[in-house]
């Protein structure tokens, strides 16, 4: 995997990004607001963290002792996990939550409190996914093993014919996979790929941090509940899995509906390493928006239904995506670039299901 060999041409519609940047800057200048979060982000942060930790406290202190009540609290924690990941940690690790780098840094570490790794996430998401969106072999978001086929350029196996049925089950294991193996495998792989050089810490320090954070997480969210909750240990483990399944399913569907869609392109470089489109157009054509009219839904998922805006301006806080989407849509139309939007969440999920089905049935989607 040679990242330096990939090249985005600077010819076709090369002034699109410049035009977008000028118009978006004018929007912020006219409104006299910053591109970062505001007080609404602070209140959202308080809400999402509370949604995760208050049920946890209510369980461990014995205030809620009924088995069904405890299960309900684990379910709420699952939504809190998803909310923290989509609405807080995501912006913080992109540096768009606050102009204060320390605020972004420490809020970015919230992912460690829901079982992940801030360092690995920033490499996989910020570096690999945002730089090489939907490029097979480079974007790890579409390369998750043989069990699921997310790109027409990946080998198709017989089992993929029914992947549109079983994919949802595997989506439920995403965050659990962080804890068990993925983060450790990624850290070793990223060292081999030379992607840890910009972390200002040695590999041994990063590995030590990862081990300690995993041990702390397991102690807080498995050991303590097993010891303190008035239910059998095996029920606690089931409830722990339910929490992760809820969070994983939410996060998995949100991200896959933004990229693994019938409207999305999956480009490959030519023999010289050049891709067909420049970086800006590439981001637009490999991405899709959905459910733009649902404000509450957009609030909970951190504006990631405006995925086009996020990929074009990852350094802008998600609370501004709805406003700048009108600018992006108008500008792309002027340049003759498709702006793919799925009208609501259920249509987006349906279209993702159709994409999974077609990827499982056909080697070449153009022949569908």
N, C-alpha and C positions, 0 to 999 in steps of 0.2 A: 504494500500500500504506500505509494509515493505521492504525498500530497503536493509537493512542489511541482510535480509533472502536470498537474491539472491547470488549465489556463482558461480564463473567461475572456472572450474577445471584447474589444472596446469600440466596436464599430456601430452595429445596428442599434439605433435609438439610444446612442450613448449619452444624450443630454436629458434623458428621462429622469434619472436620479437627481441631477442638478435642479431641474424644474420642480420636482417634488420637494426637495430640501428648501428651496426658496419659498415656496408656497406654504409649507408647514411652518417655517420660521416666521413668516408674515402672520400666520394665525396666532402664534404665541406672543409675538410682539404687539399685535393689535389687542389681544385679550389682556396683555400685561401679566402673563402667568408664566411660571417655570414649567419645564418639561418633566419635572419630577412629581412625586406624590404630594398631596396636600393633607389637610386635617381629616378628610374623608378616608384616606389611606390609614391614618393612625387609628381611627375608630374601627375600620375593617380589621386591622391587625389585632386589636384588642378582642374583637368578636371571634375571629378565627382561632386565636390562641385559647380563648375561654372555652370555645366549643370543643377543643381537644383536651384541655387540662381540668376543667371543672368536673366533667363526668368522671374523670380519673380520680380526683380527690373525693368525690361523693362515694365512690366505690370503696376506696382504701380506708376511709374513715368510718365506714359502716353506716353512713346516713341512709344509703340505699342498700338493703340486704336481700331483697326478694330476687330470686333467680331471673325472672322475666325483666325486672327493673334493671338488673345488672346487664343483661343482654342488650336492653335498650340503650344503656349508657355506652357500651362498646360500639353500638351502631352509630351513635352520635359522634364518638371519637373518630370513626371512619370518615364521616363527613368533615370533621375538623381537620383530619390529616390531609384530605383532598383540598380543603380550603387554604390551609397553610401552604401546601405545595404550589397550587395554581395562582393564588392571589398575593402571597407575601414573599416566600422564598424565591419564586421565579423572577420577580422584579428586582429583588435585592441582589441576586447573583448575576443579573444583567447590568447592575449598577444604575438602574433607573428608579429605584425606590426613593432615594434621597441623594442630594448633592454631597452629603457627608459620607465619605468612603467607609468610615468605621461603622456607620449605621447599616450600610449595605453589607458589609463584611459579617457583622454579628447576626443580622436577620437572615443572611444567607445560610448561616449555620443551623437554622431551624430544621433544615432537611435532615441533619444528624439526629434530631429528636423525634423524627418520624421514621427512622431506620436507615436513612441513606447516607451519602457522603457528599459534602459540598464541593470538595476538590474534584472528585470523579464526575459529578453532575455538570460542573462548569466546562469540563473538557468535552464530555459527550455531547452536551447540548449547545453550549456557546460556540465551541470550536468546530466540532464535527458536523452536528446537525445544521447549524445556521450557515456554515461555510459551504457545505456540500449537500444541500437538501435534496433528498430522493435520488442521490447518485449511488447506485449499488456498489458495495465494497468500501464506501467512504462514510456514508450516513448510517450510524449504528442504530438509529431509530427504526430503520426498515430492514435491519440485518439482525434478526434475533434467533437464528438457528433454523434447522430444517423443518420444524413442526409447522411453521407458518410461512407462507409465501406472500411477501409484501411488494414485490417488484416483478414486472414481466421479464426482467433480465436474470432472475434467479431460477435455479433448476426446479422443475415441477415434478412432484412425486404423487403417487396414486392417492395418498392420504389427503392431499390438498383438495381433492374433489369435494370433501365435506368440511373444509376448514371454516366455511361461513356458519357452520353449526357449532363447532367446538372452540373457535377463536375466543369467544366471550368467556369461556371457562379459564383459558390460559391468561387472559387479561387480568384475572383476579389474583394472579400470583406475582405480579410485577414488583410490588414493594417488598414482598417476602423474599423474593430473589435477591434484592439488595442485601438483605441481612445475611443470607446463607452463603452466597458465593459470588454474585456479580461484582460487587464493589472490590473484592480482593482480586478477582481475575482481571478487572479493568485496570487496577493500579499497576499490576505487573505488565500488562499489555501496553499501557501508556508509557511506561518506562522504556520498553523496547522500541516504541515508536518515537521516542524523543519528545513526548508531549508534556513531560513533567519539568522541563527546563525552566519554564517561566514561573514556577511556583515559589521560588526563593527559599525552598526548603529541600533537604536531602530526601532521597527515597526512604531511607530508614526512619526518618522523622515522620514522614507521611504515613508509612506503614504502622508505626507505633500509634499515631493519632487515630488511624482507622480502627485498629484492634481495640484501643481503649474506649472509643466511642461506641463500638458494637457491644462491648462488655457492659458499659453503662446502660445502653438501651435495653439489653436483655435483662439486666438486673431490675430496672425500673418497671418494665412493661410485661415481663414474664415472671421473674422470681418473686417480686413483691406481691403481685396479684395472686399467684399460686399460694403463697404463704398466708396472706391476709384475708382473701375473700372467702365468704362462708359457703363455697361451692366446691365440688370435687375438682382436683387439679386438671383432669381431662376436660372438664367443662370450661375451665379458664382458658386452656389452650385452644379450644374450639372458638370461644368468644374472641380471643386474640386474632385467630385466623379470619373470623367474620369482619373484624375491624379493618384488617388489611385488604380483604376481598372487596369491601365497599369502596375504600380509597383507591385501590388499584383499578377497579372497573371504571370508576369515574374518570380518573386521570388517563387511563388507556384509551377510552372512547374519545375523549376530548382531543387528544393528540392525533389519533389515527384518522378521525374525521376531518382533520385539517390537511392531511397529506396523502393518505391511501384512499383516493377517491377516483371515480371515473373521469373527473375533469382535470386531474393532476397529471403532469408529465413526469417521466422518469428518464431523463437524458443520460447519455453516456458520451465520454470524450472520443474524439477521432484518434487516428493512429499517432498523431502528433501531440495528443493531450488536450486539444482544444474542444471546448463545449460549443454548442451552436449559438447560444445567447449570452449576452453580457450578464454580469452578476445580478443586476436589478431585475431584468426580465426573467431570469432563471428563478428568482425567488417568487415572483408573481405567478409564474406558470406551474410551479410545483406545489402551490399552496391554495387553500380554499377557505373562504369565510362561511359561517353558517349562523342562522338564527339572529340576524342583526336587530330585529325589533323587540327582542325579549330583554329588557333592562335588568330584571332580577337575576335571570340566568347568567347574563354577561357579568353581573356584579360578583356572583359566587365563583365563577371560573376564571376570574382575573382578566376579563376582556379577551380571552384567547379564542373566542369565536370570531374575533377580528384578526385572524392569523396573518393575513396579507400585510396589514399595518404593522403587526409585531415583527415580521421578518424584514420589513423595509426599515423600521425604526425601533430596533430592540433597546435602544438607549432612552426611549420615551416611556414613561410610566403608563400602564394600561388604562388608567382612568381617562386618558385623552384619546384613546383609539376610536371611540364612537364619533367624536367630532372630526378627527382628521380623516376618517374613512371617506367622507364626502369629497375631500380634496383628492385623495388617492383615486377614488372611482372616476372622478371627472378627468383627472390628468391621464390616467391609463386609457380612457376612451379617446382622448385627443391624440394619443400616440398609437392608437389602434391595437392596444394590448388587451387581451381578455381579462376580465375581473370576475373571477368565479365565486358566486355566492349561492349557498343552499338556503332556501327561505326560512326553514325552521329546523330545530334540532332533530326531530323525528325523521324528516326527509334526509338529513345528513347521515343519520345512523342507517337508514334504509339504503342509501347510495353506497355507504361504506360496505354494507353487507353484500350488495350487488358486485362491488369491486372484488371483495374476497372470493365470491363465487366464481367470477370470471377468471381471476388469477388461478383458481384451483382447477379450472376446466380447460383453459387455453394457454398454449405457449406464447402465442402472438395475439395480443388483445386487439390489434387492428383488424383481425379476421372474425371478431365476435359478431 
